[in-house]
Amino acid sequence: MPPSPVESHHFEALGTNCSLFAVGASRGGLLEAEFWVRRLGARLTRFSPESELSRLNASAGRWHDISPELESLLRESLRAYEVSFGLVNVAVLRSIEAAGYKRPLSEGRPVATELRACPLPALQDVLAVRPGAARLSDGAGIDLGGIAKGWMADRLRDSLGPNALANLGGDLSAGGSGPAGDGWPVGIGGATVLMRDQGAATSSVRSRRWGSEHHHLIDPRTGLPACTGLEEVSVVATSGVEAEVVAKTALLVGAELAPAYCAAHALAWWLSP
């Protein structure tokens, strides 16, 4: 059987390169998917004081009305905290700002500061969610980061049809049998894998770095940039958001425990010290 025709679309959004692929999709459908990414990304960024996420962060100490999309993401974040044994904690904003990462890297190199260890509180102690509203404790702040990209990739995949792939800066979600019927070919960790109804993600401290020890991935056990003996972890899991959580957890548990953790929670994985 010859490969089915695939419509593709590439664009820059969320501070990264994005790609959409779908069998049987229209060009207009892919463009609308791009617009959805841009609209939602603008609402979830921590870099704009006018975004929905920034308004939630600014409302700390009281209940604040939120959209269904942000509510879903916050609930997903609470789930991620539980399944990662507290290692994936989105209430990391104050720590990442203390490390100097207060604006997009495209706008200038962050200014590193002298950091002090300060473990993050449990997420459920600083974030409460009820239908249509959320409340942060005073002093807490949310950065949805990779969880948002994995969550968005899963929804894009479903919206593009039964045979599609969404890649948001390495957070991937693939559905259906791919153009040739044997899965979507994806390069991960130096290998090509065929993905069918699965997700993939990479967690890394290599790209967004400044100074010798500063980077964007905070270890919630210390409140400092992570130093675990691993620099990059890529995994394939059951969905894009699940892959994101597993990859970040594996990087944070470190080189000694990551192989066993990935064997229990990932479908495939690659570890790089």
C-alpha positions in Angstrom: 0.0 0.0 0.0 1.5 3.4 -1.0 1.9 6.0 1.8 -1.1 8.3 2.4 -0.6 11.9 1.5 0.3 14.0 4.6 -0.4 17.7 5.0 2.2 19.4 7.1 2.6 22.9 8.7 5.6 24.4 10.5 5.7 27.6 12.6 7.4 29.2 15.6 5.3 29.7 18.8 5.7 29.1 22.5 9.3 30.2 22.2 10.1 27.1 20.1 9.7 25.4 16.7 6.3 23.6 16.1 5.2 21.1 13.5 1.9 19.6 12.6 1.3 16.6 10.4 -2.0 15.0 9.5 -3.3 12.5 6.9 -6.4 13.9 5.1 -6.3 17.3 6.8 -6.9 20.6 5.0 -4.4 23.4 5.0 -7.0 25.6 6.7 -7.4 23.1 9.5 -3.7 23.2 10.2 -3.6 27.0 10.1 -6.5 27.0 12.6 -4.5 24.7 14.8 -1.6 27.1 14.7 -3.9 30.0 15.7 -5.2 27.9 18.6 -1.6 27.3 19.8 -0.8 31.0 19.6 -4.0 32.1 21.4 -3.6 29.6 24.2 0.1 30.2 24.5 -0.5 33.9 25.0 -2.9 33.1 27.8 -0.5 30.7 29.5 2.8 32.5 29.3 4.4 33.8 32.5 6.3 36.5 30.6 3.3 38.8 30.0 1.6 40.5 33.0 -1.7 40.5 31.0 -1.8 36.7 30.5 -4.4 34.6 32.2 -1.6 32.7 34.1 0.0 35.9 35.2 -3.3 37.3 36.5 -3.7 34.1 38.5 -0.2 34.5 39.9 -0.9 38.1 40.8 -4.1 37.0 42.7 -2.3 34.9 45.2 -4.2 34.7 48.5 -7.7 34.7 47.0 -9.9 32.7 44.7 -9.6 33.8 41.0 -11.9 32.8 38.1 -10.1 30.7 35.4 -11.0 29.3 32.0 -11.7 25.6 31.4 -8.4 25.2 29.7 -6.4 26.6 32.7 -8.5 24.6 35.1 -7.7 21.4 33.2 -4.0 22.2 33.2 -3.9 23.0 36.9 -5.7 19.7 37.6 -3.2 17.9 35.4 -0.4 19.6 37.3 -1.7 18.4 40.6 -1.9 14.9 39.2 1.7 15.2 37.8 2.9 16.2 41.3 1.3 13.1 42.8 2.6 10.6 40.2 6.1 12.1 40.2 6.4 11.8 44.0 6.6 15.6 44.2 9.3 16.1 41.7 7.2 17.8 39.0 6.0 20.9 40.8 4.6 23.8 38.8 4.8 26.1 41.8 8.3 26.9 40.8 8.0 30.4 39.5 9.7 32.2 42.4 12.7 29.8 42.3 13.2 30.2 38.6 12.9 33.9 38.8 15.5 33.9 41.6 17.8 32.0 39.2 17.5 35.0 36.9 15.0 33.6 34.3 12.5 36.5 34.3 12.1 37.1 30.6 12.4 35.1 27.3 15.9 34.1 26.5 15.5 35.8 23.1 15.3 39.1 25.0 18.7 38.7 26.7 20.8 36.5 28.9 19.4 36.1 32.4 21.4 37.6 35.2 22.5 34.9 37.6 22.1 35.6 41.3 23.5 34.0 44.4 21.0 31.3 45.1 20.0 29.8 48.5 18.5 26.4 48.9 14.8 26.6 49.8 12.7 23.4 49.2 9.4 24.1 47.6 6.2 23.4 49.6 3.9 20.6 48.4 1.8 21.7 45.5 -1.5 20.8 47.1 -0.5 23.1 50.0 -0.2 26.2 47.8 -2.7 25.4 45.0 -6.4 24.7 45.3 -8.8 24.2 42.3 -12.5 24.2 42.1 -14.8 24.4 39.1 -14.1 27.6 37.3 -11.7 29.0 39.9 -8.3 28.5 41.5 -6.4 29.9 44.5 -2.7 30.2 45.2 -1.2 30.8 48.6 0.5 34.1 49.2 4.0 34.1 47.8 3.4 31.2 45.4 3.6 31.3 41.7 2.9 28.9 38.8 5.0 28.2 35.7 3.3 25.5 33.6 6.3 25.0 31.3 6.5 21.6 29.6 3.3 20.3 31.1 1.4 22.9 29.0 3.2 21.8 25.8 2.5 18.1 26.3 -1.1 18.8 27.2 -1.5 21.1 24.1 0.1 18.5 21.8 -2.3 15.8 23.0 -5.3 18.1 22.2 -3.9 19.1 18.9 -3.4 15.5 17.8 -7.1 14.8 18.6 -8.3 17.9 16.9 -6.4 17.2 13.6 -8.2 13.9 13.0 -7.6 10.2 13.6 -4.2 10.1 12.0 -2.0 13.0 13.0 1.1 14.1 14.9 1.7 17.4 16.8 5.2 18.5 17.8 5.5 21.5 20.1 9.3 22.0 20.6 9.9 18.3 21.3 6.7 17.6 23.1 5.1 15.1 20.7 1.7 13.4 20.5 1.0 11.0 17.7 -2.3 9.3 16.9 -3.3 6.8 14.3 -1.2 4.6 12.0 0.9 7.2 10.3 1.3 7.8 6.5 2.5 4.3 5.7 0.3 2.4 8.2 3.1 1.3 10.6 3.2 4.4 12.8 4.6 7.9 12.7 8.4 7.9 12.3 10.0 10.1 15.0 13.6 10.7 15.8 14.2 10.5 19.5 17.5 10.0 21.4 19.5 9.3 18.2 17.1 6.6 17.1 13.9 6.5 14.9 10.9 5.0 16.5 7.4 4.4 15.1 4.8 5.9 17.3 1.1 5.0 17.2 -1.3 6.6 19.8 1.7 7.6 22.0 3.5 10.7 23.1 7.2 11.6 23.5 9.1 14.3 25.4 12.6 15.4 26.2 13.7 17.0 29.5 17.1 18.7 29.3 19.3 21.2 31.0 21.5 21.7 28.0 19.8 24.5 26.0 18.4 27.0 28.4 21.5 27.7 30.5 23.3 30.8 31.7 26.5 30.9 33.7 28.2 27.7 34.7 25.5 26.3 37.0 22.2 28.1 36.1 19.5 26.6 34.0 15.7 26.5 33.9 15.0 23.1 35.5 14.5 23.6 39.2 14.8 20.7 41.6 11.8 21.2 44.1 13.8 19.4 46.8 16.2 22.3 46.9 14.7 25.2 45.0 17.9 25.3 43.0 18.8 24.4 39.4 18.9 20.6 39.2 22.2 18.7 39.3 21.5 15.0 39.2 24.2 13.4 37.0 21.8 13.5 34.0 21.6 16.3 31.4 18.9 15.0 29.1 16.2 12.4 29.2 13.9 11.4 26.3 10.9 9.0 26.7 8.0 7.6 24.8 4.9 7.1 26.9 1.1 6.8 26.5 0.5 10.5 25.8 2.4 13.7 25.3 1.7 15.1 28.8 2.6 11.7 30.4 5.9 11.6 28.5 6.7 15.1 29.8 6.0 14.1 33.4 8.0 10.9 33.1 11.0 12.6 31.4 11.2 15.3 33.9 10.9 13.0 36.8 13.6 10.7 35.5 16.0 13.6 35.0 15.4 14.7 38.6 15.7 11.3 40.2 19.1 11.2 38.7 21.5 8.8 36.9 21.3 6.0 39.5 17.5 5.7 39.8 16.4 6.9 36.3 16.8 3.5 34.5 14.6 1.6 36.9 12.1 4.5 37.0 11.9 4.6 33.2 11.5 0.8 33.0 8.5 1.1 35.2 6.8 4.2 33.6 8.0 4.6 30.0 7.6 2.6 26.8 11.1 3.6 25.6 13.7 5.9 27.0 17.2 7.4 26.4 19.4 8.8 29.2 22.3 11.2 28.6 24.7 12.2 31.4 
